[in-house]
Amino acid sequence: MSIEWMNRVWAHSQQTGSALLLLLAIADHANDDGVCWPSVARLAQRARVKERQAQKIIKALADAGEIEIQF
């Protein structure tokens, strides 16, 4: 868990609702370098959304520049 990354989300993100919850779930999984690899199922569970909705939110977060996805 990274309190530092969660604090950054609270301080800088413009997201609301489910997108904010999902972003906080991602931040909660981040290491000190901000890198994480939680499953979509885990993120959906944490944000209390369906997996398909989580996938859509993750894409929207990437499009908004809130996260970077690397393959």
PDB file of N, CA, C and O in Angstrom:
ATOM      1  N   MET A   1       0.846  -1.178   0.000  1.00  0.00           N
ATOM      2  CA  MET A   1       0.000   0.000   0.000  1.00  0.00           C
ATOM      3  C   MET A   1       0.885   1.233   0.000  1.00  0.00           C
ATOM      4  O   MET A   1       1.896   1.281   0.702  1.00  0.00           O
ATOM      5  N   SER A   2       0.508   2.218  -0.781  1.00  0.00           N
ATOM      6  CA  SER A   2       1.281   3.448  -0.843  1.00  0.00           C
ATOM      7  C   SER A   2       0.433   4.636  -0.404  1.00  0.00           C
ATOM      8  O   SER A   2      -0.379   5.162  -1.166  1.00  0.00           O
ATOM      9  N   ILE A   3       0.642   5.036   0.825  1.00  0.00           N
ATOM     10  CA  ILE A   3      -0.046   6.223   1.345  1.00  0.00           C
ATOM     11  C   ILE A   3       0.364   7.451   0.542  1.00  0.00           C
ATOM     12  O   ILE A   3      -0.452   8.344   0.310  1.00  0.00           O
ATOM     13  N   GLU A   4       1.627   7.500   0.117  1.00  0.00           N
ATOM     14  CA  GLU A   4       2.112   8.640  -0.659  1.00  0.00           C
ATOM     15  C   GLU A   4       1.307   8.806  -1.948  1.00  0.00           C
ATOM     16  O   GLU A   4       0.889   9.917  -2.275  1.00  0.00           O
ATOM     17  N   TRP A   5       1.087   7.719  -2.676  1.00  0.00           N
ATOM     18  CA  TRP A   5       0.350   7.809  -3.934  1.00  0.00           C
ATOM     19  C   TRP A   5      -1.123   8.093  -3.693  1.00  0.00           C
ATOM     20  O   TRP A   5      -1.748   8.803  -4.480  1.00  0.00           O
ATOM     21  N   MET A   6      -1.682   7.561  -2.634  1.00  0.00           N
ATOM     22  CA  MET A   6      -3.072   7.863  -2.309  1.00  0.00           C
ATOM     23  C   MET A   6      -3.221   9.340  -1.962  1.00  0.00           C
ATOM     24  O   MET A   6      -4.189   9.980  -2.371  1.00  0.00           O
ATOM     25  N   ASN A   7      -2.267   9.882  -1.209  1.00  0.00           N
ATOM     26  CA  ASN A   7      -2.296  11.309  -0.881  1.00  0.00           C
ATOM     27  C   ASN A   7      -2.201  12.174  -2.135  1.00  0.00           C
ATOM     28  O   ASN A   7      -2.840  13.222  -2.224  1.00  0.00           O
ATOM     29  N   ARG A   8      -1.403  11.730  -3.099  1.00  0.00           N
ATOM     30  CA  ARG A   8      -1.294  12.469  -4.364  1.00  0.00           C
ATOM     31  C   ARG A   8      -2.628  12.495  -5.101  1.00  0.00           C
ATOM     32  O   ARG A   8      -3.018  13.517  -5.665  1.00  0.00           O
ATOM     33  N   VAL A   9      -3.318  11.368  -5.089  1.00  0.00           N
ATOM     34  CA  VAL A   9      -4.640  11.320  -5.727  1.00  0.00           C
ATOM     35  C   VAL A   9      -5.568  12.312  -5.052  1.00  0.00           C
ATOM     36  O   VAL A   9      -6.220  13.111  -5.725  1.00  0.00           O
ATOM     37  N   TRP A  10      -5.635  12.270  -3.716  1.00  0.00           N
ATOM     38  CA  TRP A  10      -6.514  13.198  -2.996  1.00  0.00           C
ATOM     39  C   TRP A  10      -6.153  14.655  -3.290  1.00  0.00           C
ATOM     40  O   TRP A  10      -7.038  15.501  -3.413  1.00  0.00           O
ATOM     41  N   ALA A  11      -4.873  14.947  -3.401  1.00  0.00           N
ATOM     42  CA  ALA A  11      -4.428  16.328  -3.568  1.00  0.00           C
ATOM     43  C   ALA A  11      -4.558  16.847  -4.999  1.00  0.00           C
ATOM     44  O   ALA A  11      -4.782  18.041  -5.199  1.00  0.00           O
ATOM     45  N   HIS A  12      -4.423  15.973  -5.994  1.00  0.00           N
ATOM     46  CA  HIS A  12      -4.291  16.471  -7.363  1.00  0.00           C
ATOM     47  C   HIS A  12      -5.339  16.000  -8.360  1.00  0.00           C
ATOM     48  O   HIS A  12      -5.517  16.638  -9.397  1.00  0.00           O
ATOM     49  N   SER A  13      -6.026  14.925  -8.086  1.00  0.00           N
ATOM     50  CA  SER A  13      -6.958  14.390  -9.073  1.00  0.00           C
ATOM     51  C   SER A  13      -8.245  15.205  -9.127  1.00  0.00           C
ATOM     52  O   SER A  13      -8.735  15.703  -8.113  1.00  0.00           O
ATOM     53  N   GLN A  14      -8.772  15.325 -10.329  1.00  0.00           N
ATOM     54  CA  GLN A  14     -10.051  15.992 -10.543  1.00  0.00           C
ATOM     55  C   GLN A  14     -11.191  14.975 -10.694  1.00  0.00           C
ATOM     56  O   GLN A  14     -12.327  15.351 -10.981  1.00  0.00           O
ATOM     57  N   GLN A  15     -10.883  13.699 -10.501  1.00  0.00           N
ATOM     58  CA  GLN A  15     -11.875  12.639 -10.678  1.00  0.00           C
ATOM     59  C   GLN A  15     -12.905  12.655  -9.549  1.00  0.00           C
ATOM     60  O   GLN A  15     -12.638  13.143  -8.450  1.00  0.00           O
ATOM     61  N   THR A  16     -14.084  12.111  -9.843  1.00  0.00           N
ATOM     62  CA  THR A  16     -15.143  11.996  -8.845  1.00  0.00           C
ATOM     63  C   THR A  16     -15.765  10.608  -8.951  1.00  0.00           C
ATOM     64  O   THR A  16     -15.486   9.863  -9.890  1.00  0.00           O
ATOM     65  N   GLY A  17     -16.598  10.274  -7.994  1.00  0.00           N
ATOM     66  CA  GLY A  17     -17.379   9.044  -8.037  1.00  0.00           C
ATOM     67  C   GLY A  17     -16.558   7.784  -8.207  1.00  0.00           C
ATOM     68  O   GLY A  17     -15.520   7.611  -7.568  1.00  0.00           O
ATOM     69  N   SER A  18     -17.033   6.904  -9.076  1.00  0.00           N
ATOM     70  CA  SER A  18     -16.389   5.607  -9.291  1.00  0.00           C
ATOM     71  C   SER A  18     -14.976   5.748  -9.837  1.00  0.00           C
ATOM     72  O   SER A  18     -14.104   4.942  -9.514  1.00  0.00           O
ATOM     73  N   ALA A  19     -14.742   6.762 -10.661  1.00  0.00           N
ATOM     74  CA  ALA A  19     -13.393   6.971 -11.205  1.00  0.00           C
ATOM     75  C   ALA A  19     -12.414   7.304 -10.084  1.00  0.00           C
ATOM     76  O   ALA A  19     -11.285   6.814 -10.085  1.00  0.00           O
ATOM     77  N   LEU A  20     -12.829   8.121  -9.140  1.00  0.00           N
ATOM     78  CA  LEU A  20     -11.973   8.446  -8.011  1.00  0.00           C
ATOM     79  C   LEU A  20     -11.711   7.205  -7.155  1.00  0.00           C
ATOM     80  O   LEU A  20     -10.579   6.963  -6.736  1.00  0.00           O
ATOM     81  N   LEU A  21     -12.752   6.427  -6.898  1.00  0.00           N
ATOM     82  CA  LEU A  21     -12.574   5.200  -6.116  1.00  0.00           C
ATOM     83  C   LEU A  21     -11.609   4.245  -6.799  1.00  0.00           C
ATOM     84  O   LEU A  21     -10.754   3.648  -6.144  1.00  0.00           O
ATOM     85  N   LEU A  22     -11.740   4.098  -8.107  1.00  0.00           N
ATOM     86  CA  LEU A  22     -10.854   3.201  -8.825  1.00  0.00           C
ATOM     87  C   LEU A  22      -9.425   3.722  -8.822  1.00  0.00           C
ATOM     88  O   LEU A  22      -8.484   2.946  -8.662  1.00  0.00           O
ATOM     89  N   LEU A  23      -9.255   5.019  -8.996  1.00  0.00           N
ATOM     90  CA  LEU A  23      -7.920   5.616  -8.959  1.00  0.00           C
ATOM     91  C   LEU A  23      -7.285   5.432  -7.586  1.00  0.00           C
ATOM     92  O   LEU A  23      -6.090   5.154  -7.491  1.00  0.00           O
ATOM     93  N   LEU A  24      -8.062   5.581  -6.536  1.00  0.00           N
ATOM     94  CA  LEU A  24      -7.548   5.330  -5.188  1.00  0.00           C
ATOM     95  C   LEU A  24      -7.185   3.866  -4.993  1.00  0.00           C
ATOM     96  O   LEU A  24      -6.202   3.558  -4.318  1.00  0.00           O
ATOM     97  N   ALA A  25      -7.959   2.963  -5.573  1.00  0.00           N
ATOM     98  CA  ALA A  25      -7.647   1.536  -5.496  1.00  0.00           C
ATOM     99  C   ALA A  25      -6.329   1.241  -6.205  1.00  0.00           C
ATOM    100  O   ALA A  25      -5.519   0.449  -5.722  1.00  0.00           O
ATOM    101  N   ILE A  26      -6.120   1.881  -7.348  1.00  0.00           N
ATOM    102  CA  ILE A  26      -4.860   1.716  -8.070  1.00  0.00           C
ATOM    103  C   ILE A  26      -3.708   2.251  -7.221  1.00  0.00           C
ATOM    104  O   ILE A  26      -2.681   1.589  -7.070  1.00  0.00           O
ATOM    105  N   ALA A  27      -3.882   3.445  -6.670  1.00  0.00           N
ATOM    106  CA  ALA A  27      -2.836   4.055  -5.837  1.00  0.00           C
ATOM    107  C   ALA A  27      -2.533   3.199  -4.619  1.00  0.00           C
ATOM    108  O   ALA A  27      -1.385   3.119  -4.181  1.00  0.00           O
ATOM    109  N   ASP A  28      -3.548   2.564  -4.078  1.00  0.00           N
ATOM    110  CA  ASP A  28      -3.373   1.708  -2.910  1.00  0.00           C
ATOM    111  C   ASP A  28      -2.487   0.510  -3.222  1.00  0.00           C
ATOM    112  O   ASP A  28      -1.841  -0.025  -2.320  1.00  0.00           O
ATOM    113  N   HIS A  29      -2.443   0.082  -4.467  1.00  0.00           N
ATOM    114  CA  HIS A  29      -1.623  -1.058  -4.874  1.00  0.00           C
ATOM    115  C   HIS A  29      -0.213  -0.639  -5.321  1.00  0.00           C
ATOM    116  O   HIS A  29       0.644  -1.497  -5.535  1.00  0.00           O
ATOM    117  N   ALA A  30       0.030   0.651  -5.460  1.00  0.00           N
ATOM    118  CA  ALA A  30       1.305   1.130  -6.006  1.00  0.00           C
ATOM    119  C   ALA A  30       2.457   0.946  -5.031  1.00  0.00           C
ATOM    120  O   ALA A  30       2.297   1.050  -3.815  1.00  0.00           O
ATOM    121  N   ASN A  31       3.630   0.667  -5.605  1.00  0.00           N
ATOM    122  CA  ASN A  31       4.836   0.636  -4.785  1.00  0.00           C
ATOM    123  C   ASN A  31       5.378   2.059  -4.670  1.00  0.00           C
ATOM    124  O   ASN A  31       4.739   3.001  -5.138  1.00  0.00           O
ATOM    125  N   ASP A  32       6.533   2.223  -4.063  1.00  0.00           N
ATOM    126  CA  ASP A  32       7.082   3.563  -3.851  1.00  0.00           C
ATOM    127  C   ASP A  32       7.363   4.309  -5.149  1.00  0.00           C
ATOM    128  O   ASP A  32       7.404   5.539  -5.167  1.00  0.00           O
ATOM    129  N   ASP A  33       7.558   3.562  -6.236  1.00  0.00           N
ATOM    130  CA  ASP A  33       7.811   4.175  -7.536  1.00  0.00           C
ATOM    131  C   ASP A  33       6.533   4.457  -8.318  1.00  0.00           C
ATOM    132  O   ASP A  33       6.586   4.978  -9.432  1.00  0.00           O
ATOM    133  N   GLY A  34       5.391   4.115  -7.738  1.00  0.00           N
ATOM    134  CA  GLY A  34       4.116   4.339  -8.404  1.00  0.00           C
ATOM    135  C   GLY A  34       3.732   3.234  -9.373  1.00  0.00           C
ATOM    136  O   GLY A  34       2.814   3.402 -10.175  1.00  0.00           O
ATOM    137  N   VAL A  35       4.423   2.114  -9.305  1.00  0.00           N
ATOM    138  CA  VAL A  35       4.166   0.989 -10.198  1.00  0.00           C
ATOM    139  C   VAL A  35       3.262  -0.016  -9.492  1.00  0.00           C
ATOM    140  O   VAL A  35       3.451  -0.317  -8.314  1.00  0.00           O
ATOM    141  N   CYS A  36       2.278  -0.532 -10.229  1.00  0.00           N
ATOM    142  CA  CYS A  36       1.406  -1.564  -9.654  1.00  0.00           C
ATOM    143  C   CYS A  36       0.846  -2.428 -10.762  1.00  0.00           C
ATOM    144  O   CYS A  36       0.888  -2.057 -11.935  1.00  0.00           O
ATOM    145  N   TRP A  37       0.329  -3.566 -10.392  1.00  0.00           N
ATOM    146  CA  TRP A  37      -0.232  -4.481 -11.377  1.00  0.00           C
ATOM    147  C   TRP A  37      -1.408  -5.271 -10.791  1.00  0.00           C
ATOM    148  O   TRP A  37      -1.426  -6.499 -10.881  1.00  0.00           O
ATOM    149  N   PRO A  38      -2.386  -4.589 -10.193  1.00  0.00           N
ATOM    150  CA  PRO A  38      -3.558  -5.303  -9.676  1.00  0.00           C
ATOM    151  C   PRO A  38      -4.442  -5.790 -10.824  1.00  0.00           C
ATOM    152  O   PRO A  38      -4.432  -5.215 -11.912  1.00  0.00           O
ATOM    153  N   SER A  39      -5.182  -6.821 -10.581  1.00  0.00           N
ATOM    154  CA  SER A  39      -6.098  -7.315 -11.613  1.00  0.00           C
ATOM    155  C   SER A  39      -7.297  -6.371 -11.733  1.00  0.00           C
ATOM    156  O   SER A  39      -7.638  -5.640 -10.803  1.00  0.00           O
ATOM    157  N   VAL A  40      -7.912  -6.414 -12.891  1.00  0.00           N
ATOM    158  CA  VAL A  40      -9.134  -5.637 -13.100  1.00  0.00           C
ATOM    159  C   VAL A  40     -10.197  -6.114 -12.120  1.00  0.00           C
ATOM    160  O   VAL A  40     -10.951  -5.307 -11.577  1.00  0.00           O
ATOM    161  N   ALA A  41     -10.259  -7.419 -11.892  1.00  0.00           N
ATOM    162  CA  ALA A  41     -11.248  -7.968 -10.959  1.00  0.00           C
ATOM    163  C   ALA A  41     -11.057  -7.389  -9.566  1.00  0.00           C
ATOM    164  O   ALA A  41     -12.030  -7.038  -8.900  1.00  0.00           O
ATOM    165  N   ARG A  42      -9.811  -7.288  -9.122  1.00  0.00           N
ATOM    166  CA  ARG A  42      -9.524  -6.728  -7.792  1.00  0.00           C
ATOM    167  C   ARG A  42      -9.904  -5.253  -7.724  1.00  0.00           C
ATOM    168  O   ARG A  42     -10.500  -4.811  -6.742  1.00  0.00           O
ATOM    169  N   LEU A  43      -9.568  -4.494  -8.754  1.00  0.00           N
ATOM    170  CA  LEU A  43      -9.903  -3.070  -8.772  1.00  0.00           C
ATOM    171  C   LEU A  43     -11.412  -2.870  -8.798  1.00  0.00           C
ATOM    172  O   LEU A  43     -11.940  -1.999  -8.107  1.00  0.00           O
ATOM    173  N   ALA A  44     -12.100  -3.671  -9.593  1.00  0.00           N
ATOM    174  CA  ALA A  44     -13.557  -3.582  -9.658  1.00  0.00           C
ATOM    175  C   ALA A  44     -14.174  -3.869  -8.295  1.00  0.00           C
ATOM    176  O   ALA A  44     -15.103  -3.189  -7.861  1.00  0.00           O
ATOM    177  N   GLN A  45     -13.643  -4.880  -7.634  1.00  0.00           N
ATOM    178  CA  GLN A  45     -14.145  -5.232  -6.300  1.00  0.00           C
ATOM    179  C   GLN A  45     -13.945  -4.065  -5.335  1.00  0.00           C
ATOM    180  O   GLN A  45     -14.859  -3.716  -4.587  1.00  0.00           O
ATOM    181  N   ARG A  46     -12.768  -3.468  -5.347  1.00  0.00           N
ATOM    182  CA  ARG A  46     -12.465  -2.369  -4.431  1.00  0.00           C
ATOM    183  C   ARG A  46     -13.337  -1.153  -4.706  1.00  0.00           C
ATOM    184  O   ARG A  46     -13.782  -0.487  -3.771  1.00  0.00           O
ATOM    185  N   ALA A  47     -13.587  -0.853  -5.984  1.00  0.00           N
ATOM    186  CA  ALA A  47     -14.385   0.329  -6.361  1.00  0.00           C
ATOM    187  C   ALA A  47     -15.875   0.027  -6.390  1.00  0.00           C
ATOM    188  O   ALA A  47     -16.697   0.919  -6.600  1.00  0.00           O
ATOM    189  N   ARG A  48     -16.216  -1.255  -6.175  1.00  0.00           N
ATOM    190  CA  ARG A  48     -17.617  -1.694  -6.152  1.00  0.00           C
ATOM    191  C   ARG A  48     -18.340  -1.413  -7.468  1.00  0.00           C
ATOM    192  O   ARG A  48     -19.451  -0.885  -7.508  1.00  0.00           O
ATOM    193  N   VAL A  49     -17.640  -1.799  -8.550  1.00  0.00           N
ATOM    194  CA  VAL A  49     -18.214  -1.707  -9.885  1.00  0.00           C
ATOM    195  C   VAL A  49     -18.026  -3.050 -10.587  1.00  0.00           C
ATOM    196  O   VAL A  49     -17.271  -3.898 -10.111  1.00  0.00           O
ATOM    197  N   LYS A  50     -18.698  -3.243 -11.701  1.00  0.00           N
ATOM    198  CA  LYS A  50     -18.524  -4.442 -12.519  1.00  0.00           C
ATOM    199  C   LYS A  50     -17.168  -4.369 -13.228  1.00  0.00           C
ATOM    200  O   LYS A  50     -16.629  -3.281 -13.431  1.00  0.00           O
ATOM    201  N   GLU A  51     -16.625  -5.519 -13.599  1.00  0.00           N
ATOM    202  CA  GLU A  51     -15.317  -5.548 -14.261  1.00  0.00           C
ATOM    203  C   GLU A  51     -15.316  -4.745 -15.559  1.00  0.00           C
ATOM    204  O   GLU A  51     -14.350  -4.038 -15.848  1.00  0.00           O
ATOM    205  N   ARG A  52     -16.384  -4.846 -16.341  1.00  0.00           N
ATOM    206  CA  ARG A  52     -16.446  -4.096 -17.600  1.00  0.00           C
ATOM    207  C   ARG A  52     -16.432  -2.594 -17.344  1.00  0.00           C
ATOM    208  O   ARG A  52     -15.790  -1.844 -18.081  1.00  0.00           O
ATOM    209  N   GLN A  53     -17.131  -2.152 -16.311  1.00  0.00           N
ATOM    210  CA  GLN A  53     -17.116  -0.729 -15.971  1.00  0.00           C
ATOM    211  C   GLN A  53     -15.723  -0.316 -15.512  1.00  0.00           C
ATOM    212  O   GLN A  53     -15.262   0.779 -15.835  1.00  0.00           O
ATOM    213  N   ALA A  54     -15.056  -1.178 -14.766  1.00  0.00           N
ATOM    214  CA  ALA A  54     -13.689  -0.888 -14.324  1.00  0.00           C
ATOM    215  C   ALA A  54     -12.767  -0.723 -15.525  1.00  0.00           C
ATOM    216  O   ALA A  54     -11.926   0.176 -15.538  1.00  0.00           O
ATOM    217  N   GLN A  55     -12.912  -1.576 -16.533  1.00  0.00           N
ATOM    218  CA  GLN A  55     -12.098  -1.463 -17.741  1.00  0.00           C
ATOM    219  C   GLN A  55     -12.324  -0.115 -18.429  1.00  0.00           C
ATOM    220  O   GLN A  55     -11.375   0.530 -18.874  1.00  0.00           O
ATOM    221  N   LYS A  56     -13.573   0.296 -18.509  1.00  0.00           N
ATOM    222  CA  LYS A  56     -13.899   1.584 -19.131  1.00  0.00           C
ATOM    223  C   LYS A  56     -13.313   2.742 -18.332  1.00  0.00           C
ATOM    224  O   LYS A  56     -12.798   3.700 -18.908  1.00  0.00           O
ATOM    225  N   ILE A  57     -13.392   2.653 -17.015  1.00  0.00           N
ATOM    226  CA  ILE A  57     -12.849   3.718 -16.163  1.00  0.00           C
ATOM    227  C   ILE A  57     -11.335   3.776 -16.283  1.00  0.00           C
ATOM    228  O   ILE A  57     -10.760   4.863 -16.343  1.00  0.00           O
ATOM    229  N   ILE A  58     -10.687   2.623 -16.318  1.00  0.00           N
ATOM    230  CA  ILE A  58      -9.225   2.587 -16.464  1.00  0.00           C
ATOM    231  C   ILE A  58      -8.813   3.265 -17.758  1.00  0.00           C
ATOM    232  O   ILE A  58      -7.853   4.036 -17.775  1.00  0.00           O
ATOM    233  N   LYS A  59      -9.528   2.986 -18.850  1.00  0.00           N
ATOM    234  CA  LYS A  59      -9.227   3.639 -20.124  1.00  0.00           C
ATOM    235  C   LYS A  59      -9.438   5.146 -20.017  1.00  0.00           C
ATOM    236  O   LYS A  59      -8.621   5.926 -20.506  1.00  0.00           O
ATOM    237  N   ALA A  60     -10.522   5.553 -19.384  1.00  0.00           N
ATOM    238  CA  ALA A  60     -10.795   6.988 -19.223  1.00  0.00           C
ATOM    239  C   ALA A  60      -9.723   7.663 -18.369  1.00  0.00           C
ATOM    240  O   ALA A  60      -9.325   8.793 -18.654  1.00  0.00           O
ATOM    241  N   LEU A  61      -9.256   6.981 -17.328  1.00  0.00           N
ATOM    242  CA  LEU A  61      -8.189   7.533 -16.482  1.00  0.00           C
ATOM    243  C   LEU A  61      -6.896   7.700 -17.289  1.00  0.00           C
ATOM    244  O   LEU A  61      -6.183   8.692 -17.138  1.00  0.00           O
ATOM    245  N   ALA A  62      -6.608   6.725 -18.136  1.00  0.00           N
ATOM    246  CA  ALA A  62      -5.415   6.823 -18.991  1.00  0.00           C
ATOM    247  C   ALA A  62      -5.582   7.960 -19.994  1.00  0.00           C
ATOM    248  O   ALA A  62      -4.653   8.737 -20.212  1.00  0.00           O
ATOM    249  N   ASP A  63      -6.762   8.059 -20.605  1.00  0.00           N
ATOM    250  CA  ASP A  63      -7.021   9.133 -21.573  1.00  0.00           C
ATOM    251  C   ASP A  63      -6.921  10.510 -20.921  1.00  0.00           C
ATOM    252  O   ASP A  63      -6.519  11.476 -21.569  1.00  0.00           O
ATOM    253  N   ALA A  64      -7.287  10.602 -19.640  1.00  0.00           N
ATOM    254  CA  ALA A  64      -7.228  11.871 -18.917  1.00  0.00           C
ATOM    255  C   ALA A  64      -5.824  12.180 -18.389  1.00  0.00           C
ATOM    256  O   ALA A  64      -5.593  13.253 -17.831  1.00  0.00           O
ATOM    257  N   GLY A  65      -4.896  11.253 -18.561  1.00  0.00           N
ATOM    258  CA  GLY A  65      -3.538  11.475 -18.095  1.00  0.00           C
ATOM    259  C   GLY A  65      -3.341  11.202 -16.605  1.00  0.00           C
ATOM    260  O   GLY A  65      -2.301  11.540 -16.041  1.00  0.00           O
ATOM    261  N   GLU A  66      -4.337  10.591 -15.974  1.00  0.00           N
ATOM    262  CA  GLU A  66      -4.236  10.291 -14.543  1.00  0.00           C
ATOM    263  C   GLU A  66      -3.346   9.097 -14.275  1.00  0.00           C
ATOM    264  O   GLU A  66      -2.684   9.033 -13.239  1.00  0.00           O
ATOM    265  N   ILE A  67      -3.323   8.138 -15.214  1.00  0.00           N
ATOM    266  CA  ILE A  67      -2.474   6.955 -15.091  1.00  0.00           C
ATOM    267  C   ILE A  67      -1.805   6.689 -16.430  1.00  0.00           C
ATOM    268  O   ILE A  67      -2.230   7.191 -17.471  1.00  0.00           O
ATOM    269  N   GLU A  68      -0.764   5.897 -16.377  1.00  0.00           N
ATOM    270  CA  GLU A  68      -0.075   5.465 -17.599  1.00  0.00           C
ATOM    271  C   GLU A  68      -0.103   3.947 -17.611  1.00  0.00           C
ATOM    272  O   GLU A  68       0.258   3.302 -16.627  1.00  0.00           O
ATOM    273  N   ILE A  69      -0.528   3.388 -18.716  1.00  0.00           N
ATOM    274  CA  ILE A  69      -0.597   1.937 -18.852  1.00  0.00           C
ATOM    275  C   ILE A  69       0.559   1.488 -19.732  1.00  0.00           C
ATOM    276  O   ILE A  69       0.733   1.988 -20.843  1.00  0.00           O
ATOM    277  N   GLN A  70       1.341   0.551 -19.234  1.00  0.00           N
ATOM    278  CA  GLN A  70       2.441  -0.006 -20.005  1.00  0.00           C
ATOM    279  C   GLN A  70       2.202  -1.488 -20.197  1.00  0.00           C
ATOM    280  O   GLN A  70       1.798  -2.191 -19.270  1.00  0.00           O
ATOM    281  N   PHE A  71       2.455  -1.958 -21.412  1.00  0.00           N
ATOM    282  CA  PHE A  71       2.290  -3.374 -21.725  1.00  0.00           C
ATOM    283  C   PHE A  71       3.621  -4.063 -21.823  1.00  0.00           C
ATOM    284  O   PHE A  71       3.676  -5.265 -22.080  1.00  0.00           O
TER     285      PHE A  71
END
